[in-house]
C-alpha cells in the first residue's frame, strides 16, 4: 500500500478543490465525464540501451568494430497521464506517489497533443545526433555535419539540400554542428555567409552563398539564423542507428553517449554494473539538466540499478527522497560521467550528489 493511502481522506480534499477551482466552464468534458485540468507524472519504464528493443539492438553500429558490453546502461523516463476524470485523478493521488501539475505545463495553450508529441520526437532525434557527435569525438573518430533539413522560408531553404554535408563555413573547415552554429552566430542578421557543401547524391563539392535571417532569442535581442536543421554522423563510413520508438524528449542523451562509448571503446565501461541515469548531452559533451528527475530516480531504484548518473544541477531534487542503496552520482560533462563510472568500479573516488551539495 502506498504511503498516501493513510491520508487519503485529507489529501483528496485539495485535489477536489484544485480540480474545481478553475470553474466548470474551463474544464474539458469528454462524453459524460468531467476531465481535470491536471496531469500526473510518475516513474516511467527504463530501457537498457546496451540491449534490444522489439528484437533489434537499441543502438546498432555497422561499418566499424565494436567491443563486448555487459551490465546495464538504462535510460529512464517519466510517465505522464492526462485527460483524467476526477475519480481517476483521486485514485492516482491515493494509490501512487505521482506529482500533479497543471495540464498547460504538459500541453501549452494553443498546442495539441500531436504538436507536443512532434516536438518531443524532434528533441529525441536531436539528442541522438548530439550523442553520436559527443561519443565519436570522445573516442577519437571523425564526424561530419549534414543538413537533416531546412526550415521552410528560411535563408538556406532551396539553397542547401537535405543530406548535403557542410564542409566549411566562411572558409573555415567544420566537422561538428556546434562549429557550424558558432560560425553562423559570428555573423549578424542580413549579412552574407559562404558555405562549401558536398552533395549527397553526386559526392561533388560546391560553394553556396545566402543572406542570413533573424532569430529572436526571447530577451529582446536577435541572432543570425540560417535555417538549417543540423545532423551529425560518422565521417569514415560507419553508421549508427537508434532503434527505439515511443519515447521522446532530450534527456536520454547522456546514456546514449555512454552506450556508444562502451560499444566503440576497447574498455568495457560498465564492468557488469547496473548503471542508470538521465541528462541532456550537447555536441561538446556538456551534460544538461532535465525535468522529472525524482521520478526517474524512483524508476531506477525499482529496476535494481546500482548507480544513477544525474546532472549536477539536478542533484538536490535527485536525492530529495530516499533512494535505498543506489548511489546517485553527479555529472557535469561526458568526461565527468565516464570518470564517475570508473571510480565506482574501483570502489572509491566518485562524488555523490549529497557530497556535491555539501561542498
C-alpha positions as CSV (number, residue, x, y, z in Angstrom):
1,X,0.0,0.0,0.0
2,X,1.3,3.4,-0.9
3,X,2.1,5.9,1.8
4,X,-0.6,8.3,0.7
5,X,-3.4,5.8,1.4
6,X,-3.4,6.6,5.1
7,X,-4.0,10.3,4.5
8,X,-6.3,9.9,1.5
9,X,-9.3,11.4,3.4
10,X,-7.4,14.6,4.0
11,X,-5.2,14.5,0.9
12,X,-8.1,14.1,-1.5
13,X,-9.8,17.3,-0.5
14,X,-7.2,19.6,-2.0
15,X,-7.4,17.7,-5.3
16,X,-11.2,18.2,-5.4
17,X,-10.8,21.9,-4.6
18,X,-8.0,22.3,-7.2
19,X,-9.9,20.5,-9.9
20,X,-13.0,22.6,-9.4
21,X,-11.3,25.9,-8.6
22,X,-10.8,26.8,-12.3
23,X,-14.6,26.7,-12.7
24,X,-16.7,24.2,-14.6
25,X,-16.6,26.3,-17.8
26,X,-12.8,25.8,-18.1
27,X,-12.8,22.1,-17.6
28,X,-12.9,19.8,-20.6
29,X,-15.8,17.4,-20.9
30,X,-15.4,14.1,-22.8
31,X,-18.6,12.2,-23.2
32,X,-20.4,12.4,-19.9
33,X,-17.2,12.7,-17.8
34,X,-15.6,15.9,-16.5
35,X,-11.8,16.0,-17.1
36,X,-9.5,17.6,-14.6
37,X,-7.0,20.3,-15.9
38,X,-4.1,18.4,-14.4
39,X,-1.6,15.7,-15.5
40,X,0.0,13.1,-13.3
41,X,3.7,12.5,-13.6
42,X,5.3,9.3,-12.2
43,X,8.1,6.8,-12.8
44,X,8.2,5.5,-16.4
45,X,9.8,2.5,-18.0
46,X,13.6,2.2,-18.2
47,X,15.5,0.8,-21.2
48,X,18.9,-0.9,-21.2
49,X,20.3,0.8,-24.3
50,X,23.1,-1.8,-24.5
51,X,20.3,-4.3,-25.2
52,X,17.5,-4.9,-27.6
53,X,14.0,-3.4,-28.2
54,X,11.4,-5.4,-30.1
55,X,14.0,-7.8,-31.4
56,X,16.5,-5.1,-32.6
57,X,19.6,-3.6,-30.9
58,X,18.6,-0.2,-29.4
59,X,21.9,1.1,-30.7
60,X,23.2,-0.6,-33.8
61,X,26.7,0.1,-35.2
62,X,27.8,-1.1,-38.7
63,X,31.0,-0.4,-40.6
64,X,33.3,-0.4,-37.5
65,X,34.5,-2.9,-35.0
66,X,32.6,-3.0,-31.7
67,X,33.6,-4.5,-28.4
68,X,31.7,-6.7,-26.0
69,X,29.5,-5.0,-23.4
70,X,28.0,-6.2,-20.2
71,X,25.8,-4.9,-17.4
72,X,23.2,-2.2,-18.0
73,X,23.1,1.4,-19.1
74,X,19.5,2.3,-18.6
75,X,17.8,5.4,-19.8
76,X,15.0,6.4,-17.5
77,X,11.6,8.0,-18.4
78,X,8.7,9.8,-16.8
79,X,5.2,8.5,-17.3
80,X,2.6,11.3,-17.9
81,X,-1.1,10.6,-17.6
82,X,-3.6,13.3,-18.6
83,X,-7.2,13.5,-19.8
84,X,-8.3,12.1,-16.4
85,X,-11.7,12.1,-14.9
86,X,-11.9,13.5,-11.3
87,X,-12.3,10.0,-9.9
88,X,-9.3,8.7,-11.9
89,X,-7.2,11.7,-10.6
90,X,-8.3,10.9,-7.0
91,X,-7.4,7.3,-7.4
92,X,-3.9,8.1,-8.6
93,X,-3.5,10.6,-5.8
94,X,-4.5,8.0,-3.2
95,X,-2.5,5.0,-4.6
96,X,0.6,6.4,-6.2
97,X,3.4,9.0,-5.5
98,X,2.7,10.8,-8.8
99,X,3.2,14.5,-9.0
100,X,0.2,16.5,-10.2
101,X,1.0,19.5,-12.5
102,X,-1.3,21.9,-14.4
103,X,-2.1,20.5,-17.8
104,X,-0.8,23.5,-19.6
105,X,2.7,22.6,-18.4
106,X,2.4,19.4,-20.4
107,X,0.3,20.7,-23.3
108,X,1.0,24.5,-23.7
109,X,-2.0,26.7,-24.7
110,X,-2.6,26.7,-28.4
111,X,-0.9,23.4,-28.9
112,X,-2.4,19.9,-29.4
113,X,-1.2,16.6,-28.1
114,X,0.1,15.9,-31.6
115,X,2.1,19.1,-31.5
116,X,3.7,18.2,-28.2
117,X,4.5,14.7,-29.4
118,X,6.1,16.0,-32.6
119,X,8.3,18.4,-30.7
120,X,9.3,15.7,-28.3
121,X,10.2,13.4,-31.2
122,X,12.4,16.2,-32.7
123,X,14.1,16.7,-29.4
124,X,14.8,12.9,-29.2
125,X,16.2,12.7,-32.7
126,X,18.4,15.7,-31.9
127,X,19.7,14.1,-28.8
128,X,20.7,11.1,-30.9
129,X,22.8,13.3,-33.2
130,X,24.4,15.1,-30.3
131,X,25.2,11.8,-28.6
132,X,26.8,10.5,-31.7
133,X,29.0,13.6,-32.1
134,X,30.0,13.6,-28.4
135,X,30.8,9.9,-28.3
136,X,32.7,9.8,-31.6
137,X,34.7,12.8,-30.5
138,X,35.5,11.2,-27.2
139,X,36.9,8.0,-28.8
140,X,38.7,10.0,-31.5
141,X,36.6,9.0,-34.5
142,X,35.9,11.6,-37.3
143,X,32.5,13.3,-37.5
144,X,30.8,15.2,-40.3
145,X,27.8,17.6,-40.2
146,X,25.0,17.4,-42.7
147,X,21.7,19.1,-43.4
148,X,18.9,17.0,-42.0
149,X,16.5,19.5,-43.5
150,X,15.9,23.2,-43.8
151,X,13.2,25.4,-42.3
152,X,10.6,26.5,-44.8
153,X,11.1,30.1,-45.9
154,X,14.5,30.4,-44.2
155,X,17.7,31.7,-45.9
156,X,19.0,28.2,-46.5
157,X,15.8,26.8,-48.0
158,X,16.2,26.0,-51.6
159,X,20.0,26.6,-51.4
160,X,21.1,23.7,-49.3
161,X,19.5,20.3,-49.9
162,X,18.7,17.7,-47.3
163,X,21.7,15.4,-46.9
164,X,24.3,17.9,-48.1
165,X,27.5,17.7,-46.0
166,X,28.7,21.1,-44.7
167,X,32.5,21.1,-45.4
168,X,33.3,24.7,-44.4
169,X,31.8,28.0,-43.3
170,X,33.4,31.2,-44.4
171,X,36.5,29.3,-45.4
172,X,36.9,27.5,-42.0
173,X,36.6,23.7,-42.1
174,X,33.9,22.3,-39.8
175,X,33.0,18.8,-38.6
176,X,30.5,19.2,-35.7
177,X,27.2,21.0,-35.7
178,X,28.5,23.1,-32.8
179,X,31.2,24.5,-35.1
180,X,28.7,25.4,-37.8
181,X,26.4,27.1,-35.3
182,X,29.2,29.1,-33.7
183,X,30.4,30.4,-37.1
184,X,26.9,31.4,-38.1
185,X,26.4,33.2,-34.8
186,X,29.5,35.3,-35.5
187,X,27.6,36.9,-38.3
188,X,24.8,39.4,-38.0
189,X,21.3,39.1,-39.4
190,X,21.2,40.4,-43.0
191,X,24.9,39.5,-43.7
192,X,26.0,37.1,-46.4
193,X,27.5,33.8,-45.4
194,X,29.5,31.4,-47.6
195,X,29.4,27.6,-47.2
196,X,31.1,24.8,-49.1
197,X,28.9,21.7,-49.2
198,X,29.2,18.2,-50.6
199,X,26.2,17.0,-52.4
200,X,24.8,13.7,-51.1
201,X,23.7,12.4,-54.4
202,X,26.8,13.2,-56.5
203,X,29.5,13.5,-53.9
204,X,30.7,16.7,-55.6
205,X,31.5,19.9,-53.7
206,X,30.1,23.3,-54.5
207,X,30.1,26.8,-53.0
208,X,26.8,28.5,-51.9
209,X,26.1,31.9,-50.5
210,X,22.9,33.3,-48.9
211,X,21.7,36.1,-46.7
212,X,21.2,35.2,-43.1
213,X,17.9,35.7,-41.5
214,X,17.0,36.8,-37.9
215,X,16.0,34.7,-34.9
216,X,14.8,36.3,-31.7
217,X,16.3,35.0,-28.5
218,X,13.3,36.0,-26.4
219,X,15.3,38.5,-24.4
220,X,14.9,41.5,-26.8
221,X,17.9,40.5,-28.9
222,X,18.3,38.6,-32.1
223,X,20.9,36.4,-33.7
224,X,21.8,35.4,-37.2
225,X,19.7,32.4,-38.5
226,X,20.5,30.1,-41.4
227,X,17.5,27.8,-41.0
228,X,19.5,24.5,-41.4
229,X,18.5,21.6,-39.2
230,X,21.9,20.1,-38.5
231,X,22.7,16.4,-38.1
232,X,25.9,14.6,-37.3
233,X,27.2,11.2,-38.4
234,X,30.5,9.3,-38.6
235,X,32.7,10.5,-41.5
236,X,34.5,7.2,-42.0
237,X,31.7,5.0,-43.4
238,X,30.5,3.8,-40.0
239,X,26.7,4.0,-39.4
240,X,24.9,4.5,-36.1
241,X,21.2,3.6,-35.9
242,X,18.9,4.1,-32.9
243,X,16.0,1.6,-32.8
244,X,13.7,2.9,-30.0
245,X,10.2,4.1,-30.6
246,X,7.5,5.6,-28.4
247,X,10.0,7.7,-26.4
248,X,10.6,11.4,-26.7
249,X,12.5,14.4,-25.3
250,X,16.2,15.1,-25.0
251,X,17.0,13.5,-21.7
252,X,18.4,10.2,-23.0
253,X,21.4,12.0,-24.5
254,X,23.9,11.2,-21.8
255,X,23.1,7.5,-21.6
256,X,23.1,7.1,-25.4
257,X,26.5,8.7,-25.5
258,X,27.9,6.4,-22.8
259,X,26.5,3.3,-24.6
260,X,28.2,4.4,-27.8
261,X,31.5,4.8,-26.0
262,X,31.0,1.4,-24.4
263,X,30.5,-0.2,-27.8
264,X,33.3,1.6,-29.6
265,X,36.0,1.7,-27.0
266,X,38.3,-1.2,-26.2
267,X,37.5,-0.8,-22.5
268,X,34.3,-2.3,-21.1
269,X,32.7,0.8,-19.5
270,X,30.2,-0.7,-17.0
271,X,32.2,-3.6,-15.7
272,X,29.0,-5.5,-15.5
273,X,27.3,-3.0,-13.1
274,X,23.7,-1.8,-13.5
275,X,24.0,1.9,-14.3
276,X,21.0,4.1,-15.0
277,X,20.8,7.8,-15.5
278,X,19.5,10.9,-17.3
279,X,20.7,14.2,-18.7
280,X,20.8,16.0,-22.0
281,X,24.1,16.0,-23.9
282,X,25.5,18.7,-26.1
283,X,27.8,18.3,-29.1
284,X,30.8,19.2,-26.9
285,X,29.9,16.7,-24.2
286,X,28.2,19.1,-21.7
287,X,25.6,17.4,-19.6
288,X,22.4,19.5,-19.1
289,X,19.6,19.5,-16.6
290,X,16.2,17.7,-17.2
291,X,12.8,17.6,-15.6
292,X,11.1,14.9,-13.5
293,X,14.3,13.5,-12.1
294,X,12.8,12.4,-8.8
295,X,10.5,10.0,-10.8
296,X,13.5,8.8,-12.8
297,X,15.5,8.1,-9.7
298,X,12.5,6.1,-8.4
299,X,12.3,4.2,-11.7
300,X,16.0,3.3,-11.4
301,X,15.6,2.1,-7.8
302,X,12.6,-0.1,-8.9
303,X,14.7,-1.5,-11.8
304,X,17.5,-2.5,-9.4
305,X,20.2,-0.1,-10.5
306,X,23.5,0.2,-8.6
307,X,24.3,3.7,-9.8
308,X,22.3,6.6,-11.1
309,X,24.0,9.4,-13.0
310,X,22.4,12.8,-12.6
311,X,23.2,16.2,-14.0
312,X,24.9,18.3,-11.2
313,X,22.2,20.9,-11.5
314,X,19.5,18.3,-10.7
315,X,21.3,16.9,-7.6
316,X,19.1,18.5,-5.0
317,X,15.9,17.1,-6.4
318,X,17.6,13.7,-7.3
319,X,18.3,13.0,-3.6
320,X,15.4,14.7,-2.0
321,X,13.7,11.3,-1.5
322,X,15.2,8.1,-0.2
323,X,16.9,6.0,-2.9
324,X,18.0,3.0,-0.9
325,X,21.4,1.5,-1.6
326,X,21.6,3.0,-5.1
327,X,24.4,5.7,-5.4
328,X,23.3,8.9,-7.1
329,X,26.5,10.4,-8.7
330,X,26.7,13.8,-10.2
331,X,27.9,14.5,-13.8
332,X,28.9,17.9,-15.3
333,X,30.1,16.6,-18.7
334,X,30.8,13.4,-20.5
335,X,34.4,13.0,-19.2
336,X,33.0,13.5,-15.6
337,X,30.4,10.8,-16.2
338,X,33.0,8.3,-17.5
339,X,35.3,9.1,-14.6
340,X,32.5,8.6,-12.1
341,X,31.8,5.1,-13.5
342,X,35.4,4.2,-13.4
343,X,35.7,5.4,-9.8
344,X,32.6,3.4,-8.9
345,X,34.2,0.3,-10.3
346,X,37.3,0.9,-8.2
347,X,35.1,1.5,-5.1
348,X,36.4,5.0,-4.4
349,X,37.0,8.5,-5.8
350,X,33.4,9.1,-7.0
351,X,31.3,12.1,-6.0
352,X,27.7,11.6,-4.9
353,X,25.0,14.2,-5.3
354,X,24.9,14.5,-1.5
355,X,28.7,15.3,-1.4
356,X,28.3,17.7,-4.3
357,X,25.6,19.6,-2.4
358,X,27.7,19.7,0.8
359,X,30.8,21.1,-0.9
